[in-house]
Amino acid sequence: EKIVADTSALLLISQRAAGSLRDALSMFDLIVTFSGDHTLTYEAALRHLNLLDEKVYIAITDALYAGHIGDALLQYDTIIRQGFDGYQFVGDLGKHLRNLLVAKNLKTTSLLEVNPAVAALYTAKAEEISTSFIFEALSLAQTCQLHYKASPHQRLHVEMLLIDIGQLQEKAATSQPKMVPVETAHAPAPTFKVASKSTPTHVQVEVDDKAKKKKGIVYPSLQAVGGKKLLVAEPEPTLRTLPPKKPASTTRIPSISEAQARAVANRASEGEKAQATDHTAAPALLLNTQNVTKICHAYAHTMKKQHAFFPVETLQHPISLAGKQITLACYKPLPDSFQKAITAHLQAKFQDNEIVVQGQVRHAPTAPPKSYTDLEKFSSLCGQHPNVAYLKKTLSLVVS
């Protein structure tokens, strides 16, 4: 079709299409159609795609870096009056700051997605702007773009962004620490008093006691020898040595767990001593069915709390006692571990090592067959309530 296209314009179309070939062809045909002379220029592409030139963003960045916030706000007002979208402006401003950051290093200039002329302009401008300013401005632009659509006043939202970026240099200047010269300590001026009018050949010097305590300051004194006044330095005042501070107490306060453990150990040792010395201990429990049942129920409750995998339900069944043999009713043989554990527990409780525990397997009660049909349900009901069958016969009822 003999269309003359500028490379910069084609680059703009490809970036605007975001990888869609169909959208890129549609933009290309639209711009060429409106040009009328089968040419595709960079300016026409900017105008029809509703984009701003990089020079506009460079001028705004220069104004903000110099602290001229008013100039940047006026430029943004001009952009809005021309019909440009504020959200697109913030996005393109972030892209512009990204290009400045990339242009700071010669190794990354190949990442610039602009034509060579604009790339050279970015490289020159990147040398004039500090890296910290670009970093902070880029962070502010990204935050503004994230909250732009949720802002009730979108224009003020962008203007606050420009104000914050314009104050970055001022904040950086005020945040730098100032170098304050160290002031040397000067001794207060001593007061001179004449000791006696009759002896004018001797002059005394009085110095404040608080000032004498300052280390390293030598106060001069005046003496008259042979009718001439001489400046004689007094020796350095003697410093009073303070007594050393008493070291903090190193006694460590025991934690609660340690105190409890110590108390338990003390009680255990006292119990052992009492058992070793006192032979008149309390009598053992009487071995009968009531005590055995009570101890077994308590042991079952403890095992349930500990989530033990023992057949603790066996301890809830009736228990029989014959001499020192305890029989537990169960539906299946007892595990050896459970039998040993309950035997040791009962021997300890009754203080009798001759106690023996065994299990007696019983058949589990069988549940009645479940009724499914209406006739089966009626038969089950008659088995529980015989009068139901009489009522059916009397009233001539039929089971469906």
NUKOLFI-62022 format. One record per residue (C-alpha): residue in three letters; z, y, x. Coordinates in steps of 0.5 Angstrom, whole numbers, plus 500, padded with zeros to 3 digits. Layout:
<pts>
ALAZYX/...
</pts>
This chain:
<pts>
GLU500500500/LYS500504506/ILE507507505/VAL510511511/ALA517509512/ASP523512516/THR527507520/SER533511518/ALA531511511/LEU530503511/LEU537502514/LEU540506509/ILE537502503/SER539496507/GLN546498507/ARG546500500/ALA544494497/ALA549490501/GLY545484502/SER541484496/LEU534483497/ARG532485489/ASP536491489/ALA533493496/LEU526493493/SER528496487/MET531502491/PHE525502496/ASP520502490/LEU524508486/ILE524513492/VAL517512494/THR515513487/PHE519519486/SER516522493/GLY509522490/ASP506522497/HIS507514499/THR512516504/LEU520514505/THR524520509/TYR531520511/GLU533526507/ALA529523500/ALA533516501/LEU540520502/ARG538525496/HIS536519491/LEU542514493/ASN547520492/LEU549519499/LEU552525504/ASP549526511/GLU554524517/LYS554531519/VAL558533513/TYR563528515/ILE563530522/ALA564537520/ILE570535515/THR573531521/ASP572537526/ALA576542521/LEU582537520/TYR583535527/ALA583543528/GLY588544523/HIS583548518/ILE585544512/GLY583550508/ASP576549510/ALA576542509/LEU578543502/LEU572548501/GLN567543503/TYR570537499/ASP570542493/THR562543495/ILE561536495/ILE564535488/ARG560541485/GLN554537487/GLY555531483/PHE558526489/ASP563521487/GLY570522490/TYR571514491/GLN565514494/PHE567520499/VAL573517501/GLY570510502/ASP564514507/LEU570518510/GLY573511512/LYS567508514/HIS566515518/LEU572514522/ARG571507523/ASN564509527/LEU568514531/LEU573509533/VAL568504535/ALA564510539/LYS571511543/ASN569505547/LEU562504550/LYS562496550/THR563497542/THR558502541/SER553496539/LEU557496533/LEU555502530/GLU550501524/VAL546508525/ASN540510528/PRO540512535/ALA540519534/VAL547519530/ALA550514535/ALA549519540/LEU552524536/TYR558519534/THR559518542/ALA559525543/LYS564527538/ALA569521539/GLU570524546/GLU573530543/ILE578526538/SER584523540/THR585515539/SER591516535/PHE589521530/ILE583516528/PHE588511527/GLU592515523/ALA587518519/LEU583511518/SER590508515/LEU591514510/ALA584513508/GLN584506506/THR591507503/CYS588513499/GLN582508497/LEU586503494/HIS590507490/TYR584512488/LYS582509481/ALA590508479/SER591516480/PRO591520474/HIS589526478/GLN583523482/ARG581530485/LEU588532487/HIS589525490/VAL583526495/GLU586533497/MET592530499/LEU589525503/LEU585531507/ILE592535507/ASP595529510/ILE590528515/GLY590536517/GLN597535519/LEU597529524/GLN596534530/GLU601538528/LYS606533527/ALA604530533/ALA606536537/THR612537534/SER614530535/GLN614530542/PRO620531546/LYS622537550/MET624537557/VAL630541557/PRO633543564/VAL640540566/GLU645546566/THR649546572/ALA657547571/HIS659554573/ALA666555575/PRO669561571/ALA671567575/PRO677567578/THR682573577/PHE685576583/LYS692579583/VAL696583589/ALA702579590/SER706586593/LYS704593594/SER708593600/THR704587603/PRO697589602/THR695584607/HIS695578603/VAL691577596/GLN693571591/VAL688568587/GLU689565580/VAL685559577/ASP685556570/ASP688549571/LYS683547566/ALA678549571/LYS681546577/LYS681539573/LYS673539574/LYS671535579/GLY667537585/ILE668545584/VAL672548590/TYR675555589/PRO675560594/SER681565596/LEU682571600/GLN686572605/ALA687578610/VAL688577617/GLY689583622/GLY687588617/LYS680584615/LYS679580609/LEU677573610/LEU674568605/VAL677562605/ALA676555601/GLU681552598/PRO681544598/GLU678540593/PRO683540587/THR687533587/LEU684529581/ARG690525577/THR688518576/LEU688515569/PRO692509568/PRO687503566/LYS686502559/LYS689495557/PRO683490556/ALA682488548/SER686482546/THR682476547/THR686472542/ARG680469537/ILE682469530/PRO681462528/SER676461522/ILE677458516/SER674452517/GLU678451524/ALA685453520/GLN683448515/ALA682442520/ARG688444524/ALA692444518/VAL689437516/ALA690434523/ASN697436522/ARG699433516/ALA695427518/SER700427524/GLU706428520/GLY704422515/GLU703418521/LYS710419524/ALA713419517/GLN710412516/ALA712410523/THR719412523/ASP721411515/HIS721404513/THR723406506/ALA717408503/ALA715409496/PRO714402493/ALA707399492/LEU704400485/LEU705394480/LEU699389480/ASN697389473/THR691389468/GLN693397466/ASN693399473/VAL687395476/THR683398470/LYS686405471/ILE684405479/CYS677402477/HIS675407472/ALA677413477/TYR673409483/ALA667409478/HIS668417477/THR668418484/MET662414486/LYS658418480/LYS660424483/GLN658422490/HIS651419487/ALA653412490/PHE648407489/PHE653402487/PRO653398480/VAL659403478/GLU658401470/THR661394472/LEU668398473/GLN667400466/HIS667393463/PRO673389461/ILE677387467/SER681380467/LEU687379472/ALA689372474/GLY695372479/LYS691376485/GLN684375483/ILE681380479/THR675378475/LEU669384473/ALA665382468/CYS657384470/TYR650382467/LYS648380474/PRO651378481/LEU655384485/PRO652386491/ASP656384497/SER657391499/PHE660393493/GLN664387492/LYS667389499/ALA668396498/ILE672395491/THR676390494/ALA678394500/HIS680400495/LEU684396491/GLN688392497/ALA689399499/LYS692402493/PHE696396491/GLN698395499/ASP696388498/ASN691384503/GLU691378499/ILE687381493/VAL680378491/VAL675381487/GLN669377484/GLY664378479/GLN663374472/VAL656374470/ARG655375462/HIS649375458/ALA647382456/PRO647383449/THR640382446/ALA637388442/PRO634386435/PRO627386434/LYS624393433/SER621394426/TYR614396425/THR611395418/ASP614397412/LEU616390410/GLU619389417/LYS623395416/PHE625393409/SER627386411/SER632390417/LEU634395411/CYS636389407/GLY640385413/GLN644392414/HIS645393406/PRO644387402/ASN645391395/VAL638394397/ALA635387395/TYR638387389/LEU636394387/LYS629392388/LYS629386384/THR633390378/LEU628396378/SER622392380/LEU620395386/VAL614394390/VAL614394398/SER607397400/
</pts>
